[in-house]
Amino acid sequence: MVILSNGRPDWYKWNVLLLIICLWIGWHYWVYAFISSTPFSLLGAQGLPPPRYGTDFYGDYLAVKSWLSHGNPYVANSQPTSFIYAPTSLPFYAVFTLIPFESASQLWVVASLSFFVVGLLGLALTLHDDRRWVYVSLALLLFLTSYPLLVNFQLGQNDLLLAGLVILSLACERLNLRFLSAGLLSIATILKGPAVLLLIYFVLFRRDLQYLIRFLVSTLLIVGASLLVVPVSLYSYWTWNVLPTFSTAISLNTDPSFLLYPNESVIGLLVLAHLSQITLAVSVTAWVLFGVFSVWVTSKKILSGHGLLRADAMFLMNILVILLFSPRNTIYPYVGVMLPLALFLSALLIEQVNLSYLTLVAFATLLLNSVLSPNFLYTPILLPLELIGGLILIISLIPIFICPSLIFKKT
């Protein structure tokens, strides 16, 4: 890092160097990996079956097609379908079924990327001066080196789109567009339920009860509007037959169809240890304890100064707690960590933090963005690197709130 005569880092030169590295990675690695992991590799190809790429999205596509034909999207041939999202999401997915699957799967990738980019840029608007460009550079670097991102593209999951919505919600909150922020979080929750746990940050940590009211109003308005096209019977079926399955923890390591995508949550380890009976209790306990922690730290006098860094750390911790203690979690949901992590890292680089702490966070970041496949060095090993990196990172975030002297350099 280049240092000016006044002791301040020359962030302009640092960012130019980092952007050059990003361009190099993009040109030599990411463009090929992106095309190989998405339906765009099928452009001009003949005779290939539709579900070769975007297999999860293909299941959603067929389920919504069934709904448009007045069928039940949650059942096919007397068996549950892979579509498990709330009935409120059906009109959104129905837009993609208006075109053939090959085109719809490509549009899905473009839409997901668009939401993510808008979220990235929206959050950049809340930052100032040097930190804005440090954040953008780090976000690009994490984006171009993310293995969970490529898995998300290959399966056609909606986690990248959700990541954009969640970050846009954070950006709107910091730009004082609070009703829009609550509305975006409501949409993210409707598309994938665990996003509701971000209310721990928005309501408890920020002590903003009005945000909860805005969130509930937004949710009721969206659900009410969906009733114009979605029958109440589907809500009833989903509530009694699909929603209860969300609490059922499974270990994806034992499922051959998920061999390359190990369970990346603490709950998955409990299942492997044959402790399935306590998984729901562990998840709920972890989320409740985190909520209590978020309220407790805001009342400590030790937290004077570094307010924005603490807020960024708490938001990142909230994301990690959701992922680490979800009953079902594989690699691809970790795309939701990229932008909160870039935001936190940019704060660390601007602040005067100890090099040892920065190194620890960087190591956890490396694990969160990586993979160790069963074929690594031709040995049948499978390590949940995202889980390990997430645990290291969440532990490293705690001292920011209870003992900041361990983090910051003495002046």
N, C-alpha and C positions, 0 to 999 in steps of 0.2 A: 504494500500500500504506500502510495506516495504521500509524503508529509510536507506541507508548506512551512515557510519560515515562522509563521505564527503558531505552529503546532497543530493546526487543524488539517484533517485529512483532505487531500485533493480528490473529492468524490467524482468530479468530472472525468479525470483520467482513469479512475477505478472503474467507472461505469462503461467507458469506452472499451476498456480491456475486457470486461465481463460480457458486453454485447458482442464483441468479436468472437469470444469463446462460444457464445450461444449460436451465432451464425455458423461457426465451424461445425458444431454438434448437429445443427439443423441440416446442413448440407450433406455431411458425411454419414449421418446415422438416422436422424429423426424422420426425414422425408420418406426414406425407403421403409422404415419401420411403421410409419403411419399408414402408408399405402398398403403394406402387407397385412396390416391388422384391421383394415376397414373394407367395406364393400366396394371402395373405389378401385381395388385390385381386380375387380371383375369387369371393369369397363372394357367392352369389346370382346369379352369372353363368351363362348357359346357352350350350351349344354351343361352348365354347372347348376346344381340345385340351389334354390333361393336361400336356405338356411345355412350355407357354408360360413357366412359371416353374419354377425348380429343374431345369433341363435336365440338369445333371450328376447330380443325385440321381435323376432319372428313369432314366438309364442304369444306375445302381447298383441301383435298384429292380427293373428288368427282369432284370438279371443274377442277383440273389439269388432272384427268382421262379423263374428257370430252375434254379438249384441245388436249390430246394425240390421241384422236379419231377424231380430226379435227373439234371439236365443239368450241363454244364460252364459255370460263370458267366463264364469268361474267353473263351469262344468262342460265336459265334452265326452261323449260316449260313456256316460255315467261315472267318469273319473274327473278329479279336480284338474283344472288347467294350471299353467304356470303363471297366469295373471292373478295377482293377489292384491292389487292396489284398490283403493277405495272407489266406489262407483262414481264419485265426483270427478275422477280423472278420466272417465270414459270419453267425454266430449273432446278433451285435449288429444287423446290418442286417436280418436276417430278422424282427425284432420289428416293423419298420415295414411289412413286406409283408403283415401280417395284416389290414390295412385298405386300402380303395381309395386310389389314388395321391393324389387330391385332398386327402384327410384326412391321409395319410401325410406329404405335403410340408409341410403346416401343422404337424403334430406334430414334424417334423424341425427346423423353425425354432424352435419352443418349446423343444425339447430342447437345441438349440445355445445359445440364449439362457440357459437355466437353468444349464447348466454354466459359462457365462461369468460369470454373476452370482454363482454360488457361489464361483467362483475369485476374483472381485473382493473379495467380502466375507471370504473365508477369508484372503486376504493382508492385508486391513485389520486382522484380529485380531492379526497379528504386529507391528503398529505401535503407537505409543503417543502419547497426548496430541495435540498440534497436528498432527503429521505424518499421523496417521491420516485426519483430515478433509481435509487438503490433498490427500492421495493420492486419496481418494474423489471429491473435486471435480474433480481433473484427469482421472481415469479417465472420469467422466461426460462431461466436455467433449470428450475425444478420441473417445469412443464416439459422441457425437451429431454429430460433424463428420467422421467417417471415411468416405471414399469406398470404400476396399477392403471395408469392412463391407457396404455396399449391394450391391457386386458379389458378395460371398460369399452374401448372401441370394438374389440373383437367380439364381445358378447352382445353389444348393443344395449348396455345398461343405461339407466338414467342418472347415475351419480354425478357425472360431469355437469349436466344441466342443473341438478340440485345444488352443486357447489357454487355455480354462478348465481342462482337465486339467493342462497344464504349470504354470500358475500355482498350482493346488491342490497340485501336487507340491512347488513351492518353498515354499508356505505350511506344508505338513506338515513339511518338512525343518527349517524355522525354529521350528516348534512341537515339535521333537524326536520327531515321529511318522515316523521314518525308514523303517520298512518300508512304511508306507502311502505315503510319498512315492515310494519306488522302485517300488511297485506301480502307482501312477498314471502314472509316467513309462513304465513297461512297457506299459500300456494305450495310451498316446499313441503309442508306437513301433509297436505292432501295427496301430493304425489308420492311421498314416502314418509311414513309416520314418525320415525325417530327424530326428525327435525324439530318436533315440538319440544324436545328437551333443551333446545337452545333458549327457551324461556328462562332457564336458570341464569344465563348471562343477562338477557335483556330485562328481566323483571327483578330477580333476586339480587344479582350483583350490582346492577344499576339502581336498585330500589325504585322501580318505576311501575307502580301498579296500573297506571293509565295505559301502559304498553300492553298489559294483559287484556284490558278491556278492548283496546283497539284490535288485538289479535282475535279475540272471541267474536267481535262484531264482524270482522272481515271473513272469518270462517263461516259464520252463519249466513252471511250474504252470498258467499260462493256456493255453499251447499244448497241454499234456497234457490239460487238461479239454476243449479244443475237439475233440480226437481222438475223443471220445465220440459226436460228431455229424458231424464233418467227416472224410471219408475221406483216408487217407494219399496216395492217388493225386493228389488236388488239390494237396497240398503239393509233390509231385514236379513236377507240371505247372507250378505257379507258379514254383518255383525255377529250372527250366530254360528256361521260355519267357517269363515275365513279368518276373521280377526283373532279368534282364540289360538290359531296355529302360530301366531307371531311369537308367543311366549315359549314355544317348544324349541329348546336348544338342541342342535345337532352338531356332530363333529364331521365336518366335510372331509377330513383326512381319511375317514373310513369308507368314503363313497368313491368308487373307481371313476365315476364321471367327473369328479372334481379333483382328480389326482394332481393336476398342475396348480390348483387354487386352494391351498390349505386354509383351514380356519385360522383367522388372525385375531381372535378375541380371547380374553381370559376365560370366558364361558366355554369356549371350545376345549380348553385344557381341562376344565372340570368334567366335561363329557368324556374325554379320553381317560380320565381317572375314575370313570364310572360313578360320578357324583351328579348325575342328571337331575336327581330329585331336589337339589338345592340351587340349581342354576337361576331360576326366577327370583328366588330370595336374594341371591348374591347381586343380580343385576339391579333390583329395586333398591337394595341397601346401598350400593355404590352410588346410584344417582341421588338418593336422599342425602347421603353423607356429603356428596359434592355440593348439593344445594345449601346445606348447613355451612359448609366451608366458605362458599361464596358470600354468604351473608356475614359470617364471622369476620372475614378479613377486611371488609369495608369499615368495620368499627374499630380497627386497631390503629392506634396513634403512630405506630411504627411505619405506617404506609404513607407518610408525608413525602411528597416529591415523586417523580417518575410515574405520574398518574397514567399517562398514555401507554407506557410500556406495560404497566400492570393490567390495563384493560385489554391490550393485545394478548398478553399471556393468559388471561382468564378466558378469552374467547377461544384461543387455541386449546386450552385445557378442556373446555366444554366439548369441543369437537372430539378430542381424544377420548374423553370419558364415554361419550356416546358409542364410539367405535369399539373401544376395548371391552365394554361390558354389554354389548348387544348379543342376544341369543344366537343370531346367525350373522356371521360377518366373514367375508373372504377378502381377497386382495383389492378388488376394484373400488370399494367404497372409500379407500384411502386417497382417492383423488381429491376428496373434500379437505384434505390437510394442506394441499399445496399453497393456496393463497393465504390462509391464516398463518402458515409457517413462514412464508416469504415476508409477511407483515411483521411478524415477531422478530425474524432475523434482521430485518432492516432497522428495527428499533435498537437491537443489540449493537449493531455496527455503528450507529450514530451515538449511542450512549457509551460511557467509559466503563466497560465491563472487563472482568478478568479474562485473560487469554485462555486459561484452563477451562473456564465455564463455556466460553465460546466454542472451544474445541469439542467439549462434551455434546453440546447442542448440534454441532455440525456432524458429529458421528451418528447421533440419533437420526438426523435428517437423511444421511446416507442410507441407513437401514430402512427408513420409511419409504424411500423411493426405489428400493431394490427388490431382488428376488433371488432365491436359491432353489433351482428346480430339482426334481428327483434325479435328473441325469447329470447333475453337477459332478465333474471329474469321474463320470461313469460309476457313481456310487448311489445306492438307493437311500439318499438322505433327503429330508424335507424339513427345513427350518422356517418357522414363521417370522421372517425378518421384520415385517411391518409390526407385528405384535411386540417383538423385542425392542425395536426402535421406539414404538409408542410408549412402552413402559419406562424406558430410559428418559424420554423427553418429558413425560408427565411428572416423574420424580424430580427432574431438574427444574421444573417450573415452580415447585412448591417453595423453595427458598426465597423467591422473589417477593412472596407475601409474608413469610414468617421470619426471615433472616436475610434481608437484602444486603447486609454487609459482606456476605459470602460471594455476592455476585459482582458488585461494583468496586472499582478501584478506589483506593483511599486517596483523598485529595488533601 
